[in-house]
Amino acid sequence: MTKQRICIVGDGLSGLMTAVVLAKVPGIEISLIAKKGVKNVDKRTTAISDTNYKFVNQNITSLGSKLFWPSKKIELFYETSKERINFLNLNEANSNLMYVFENDKVKSTLLKEIPKNKIKLIRKDFKNLDELKNYDLIILCVGGQSKFYDNIAKKRSIKKDYKEIAITGYVRHNHKNLNTSQFFLKEGPLAILPFSKNYFSFVWSVKKSFFENNSKRIINLVKGKITELFNFEQDIAISNIQSYPISLRLRRQYHQKNILILGEGLHTVHPVAGQGFNLVLRDIKKLNEIIKYYVGLGISIKNSYALNDFYNSRKPENTIISLGVDATHSFFKQNKYLDPFKEIIIKNIKNNETLKKFSKIISNQGLSL
Ligand SMILES: Cc1cc2nc3c(=O)[nH]c(=O)nc-3n(C[C@H](O)[C@H](O)[C@H](O)COP(=O)(O)OP(=O)(O)OC[C@H]3O[C@@H](n4cnc5c(N)ncnc54)[C@H](O)[C@@H]3O)c2cc1C
């Protein structure tokens, strides 16, 4: 029987992971187009849920346990004009709440899986969709913004420019037992993500104007803030500082004919809750199930309802979670009129066991409860 041919464009985390997962479906041949001469320098970390970690683990044979740093506890703090309130602690006694990995290391591991899974790697800067007309399915994983999407998703997207910048970096420290934490500070949310014994990464989302006014002293500013938050007595070393503009973009249309958008191109969300790649992994899991089903029945993907099925099963969760993250971000934003009411709500959250349980389930499994 002739194999059905899938072409994936883009070698970010979404493209690489999609290629490695779909390559295991019998009856499929995968090609992956990756830009020529681009170095793997994504010096960021990503936090994924326990369920998503298990999915990644099932699909990458060479995944060393050292690549993923588990976390059993997450602490959340809210800063008022007078104090910093530890308003919610999420704990898990017998399992992990989440895992943090370094993007460049996981990308290198995924790249090693390419030849093992007989994926054809084509190194070129892809320019024209017509080049791919002989494929049964084309999956575009070319990041948040690409001119290719304009011809595919013509319906208007939900869009918002937060006018914020996410500052990211790594911190070397000597502090024992540092927990994963999120500080809702007056400048913006700061996430602390331990990824080894003596390192954590941070994501600090601040107003664009704050970033521009302080661009020359960002390292010292971050250092001072982190030292103060944890009462560090010893010096800490900061490296790999990077910055990313933050926006919200949700596609209303996911595909046209046999061309599908996946990854950041489908949904770009605020990093405050670390949900972007978690949604992508759930998308890949569902796409894999659908493709397996159609190919298993001997139906041509090109002429099937596979992409409609994908759209119908993933759009509700992608929209609800992304807008939920947007609402969380708005809630914690400083607002002199609403802040006194927020303080009352926040002080009451700590003892709400139902809310804690619900937050843990949603961030672990999404809406597939
Ligand atoms: C600050 C920050 C923190 C985050 N933290 C988390 C987190 O903790 N948890 C979480 O779940 N998510 C997080 N995310 C989201 C996560 O980083 C992304 O969802 C993830 O990296 C997937 O990106 P991607 O592969 O879709 O896109 P990209 O990483 O943008 O990759 C796109 C790829 O396409 C390639 N490409 C583009 N054009 C072409 C072309 N013409 N030809 C060939 N190749 C092309 C590019 O070279 C690139 O390799 C965070 C995002 C940000 C900005």
The ligand as a Tripos MOL2 file, in Angstrom:
@<TRIPOS>MOLECULE
LIG
   53    58     1     0     0
SMALL
NO_CHARGES

@<TRIPOS>ATOM
      1 C1          8.4760   34.0450   27.4760 C.3       1 LIG1
      2 C2          7.7260   32.7870   27.1410 C.ar      1 LIG1
      3 C3          7.6080   31.7770   28.0920 C.ar      1 LIG1
      4 C4          6.8750   30.6290   27.8050 C.ar      1 LIG1
      5 N1          6.7360   29.6760   28.7730 N.ar      1 LIG1
      6 C5          5.9520   28.5940   28.5390 C.ar      1 LIG1
      7 C6          5.7490   27.6100   29.5600 C.ar      1 LIG1
      8 O1          6.3190   27.6820   30.6570 O.2       1 LIG1
      9 N2          4.9070   26.5760   29.2890 N.ar      1 LIG1
     10 C7          4.2890   26.4390   28.0890 C.ar      1 LIG1
     11 O2          3.5120   25.4880   27.9080 O.2       1 LIG1
     12 N3          4.4970   27.3410   27.0860 N.ar      1 LIG1
     13 C8          5.3120   28.3990   27.2780 C.ar      1 LIG1
     14 N4          5.5420   29.3040   26.2610 N.ar      1 LIG1
     15 C9          5.0430   28.9960   24.8970 C.3       1 LIG1
     16 C10         6.0740   28.0850   24.1540 C.3       1 LIG1
     17 O3          7.3440   28.6940   24.1810 O.3       1 LIG1
     18 C11         5.6690   27.8280   22.6850 C.3       1 LIG1
     19 O4          4.3440   27.3550   22.6600 O.3       1 LIG1
     20 C12         6.5870   26.7630   22.0670 C.3       1 LIG1
     21 O5          7.9060   27.2020   22.0680 O.3       1 LIG1
     22 C13         6.1650   26.3540   20.6780 C.3       1 LIG1
     23 O6          6.5520   27.2920   19.7170 O.3       1 LIG1
     24 P1          6.4280   26.9340   18.1530 P.3       1 LIG1
     25 O7          7.2880   25.7700   17.8400 O.co2     1 LIG1
     26 O8          4.9820   26.8210   17.8000 O.co2     1 LIG1
     27 O9          6.9770   28.2610   17.4550 O.3       1 LIG1
     28 P2          8.4890   28.7810   17.3200 P.3       1 LIG1
     29 O10         9.2940   28.4340   18.5030 O.co2     1 LIG1
     30 O11         8.3860   30.2110   16.9190 O.co2     1 LIG1
     31 O12         9.0790   27.9330   16.1010 O.3       1 LIG1
     32 C14         8.8070   28.2200   14.7650 C.3       1 LIG1
     33 C15         9.8710   27.5440   13.8830 C.3       1 LIG1
     34 O13         9.5170   27.6980   12.5180 O.3       1 LIG1
     35 C16        10.7020   27.9740   11.7820 C.3       1 LIG1
     36 N5         10.3090   28.6890   10.5500 N.ar      1 LIG1
     37 C17         9.6800   29.8940   10.4630 C.ar      1 LIG1
     38 N6          9.5150   30.2220    9.1640 N.ar      1 LIG1
     39 C18        10.0260   29.2060    8.4280 C.ar      1 LIG1
     40 C19        10.1730   28.9650    7.0220 C.ar      1 LIG1
     41 N7          9.7330   29.8550    6.1210 N.pl3     1 LIG1
     42 N8         10.7790   27.8180    6.6120 N.ar      1 LIG1
     43 C20        11.2430   26.9050    7.5040 C.ar      1 LIG1
     44 N9         11.1360   27.0910    8.8580 N.ar      1 LIG1
     45 C21        10.5480   28.2150    9.3030 C.ar      1 LIG1
     46 C22        11.5360   28.8450   12.7270 C.3       1 LIG1
     47 O14        12.9130   28.7950   12.3540 O.3       1 LIG1
     48 C23        11.2680   28.1480   14.0600 C.3       1 LIG1
     49 O15        12.1900   27.1000   14.2880 O.3       1 LIG1
     50 C24         6.2580   30.4660   26.5240 C.ar      1 LIG1
     51 C25         6.3930   31.4790   25.5530 C.ar      1 LIG1
     52 C26         7.1140   32.6330   25.8600 C.ar      1 LIG1
     53 C27         7.2340   33.7010   24.8160 C.3       1 LIG1
@<TRIPOS>BOND
     1     1     2 1
     2     2     3 ar
     3     2    52 ar
     4     3     4 ar
     5     4     5 ar
     6     4    50 ar
     7     5     6 ar
     8     6     7 ar
     9     6    13 1
    10     7     8 2
    11     7     9 ar
    12     9    10 ar
    13    10    11 2
    14    10    12 ar
    15    12    13 ar
    16    13    14 ar
    17    14    15 1
    18    14    50 ar
    19    15    16 1
    20    16    17 1
    21    16    18 1
    22    18    19 1
    23    18    20 1
    24    20    21 1
    25    20    22 1
    26    22    23 1
    27    23    24 1
    28    24    25 2
    29    24    26 1
    30    24    27 1
    31    27    28 1
    32    28    29 2
    33    28    30 1
    34    28    31 1
    35    31    32 1
    36    32    33 1
    37    33    34 1
    38    33    48 1
    39    34    35 1
    40    35    36 1
    41    35    46 1
    42    36    37 ar
    43    36    45 ar
    44    37    38 ar
    45    38    39 ar
    46    39    40 ar
    47    39    45 ar
    48    40    41 1
    49    40    42 ar
    50    42    43 ar
    51    43    44 ar
    52    44    45 ar
    53    46    47 1
    54    46    48 1
    55    48    49 1
    56    50    51 ar
    57    51    52 ar
    58    52    53 1
@<TRIPOS>SUBSTRUCTURE
     1 LIG1         1 GROUP 0 **** ****
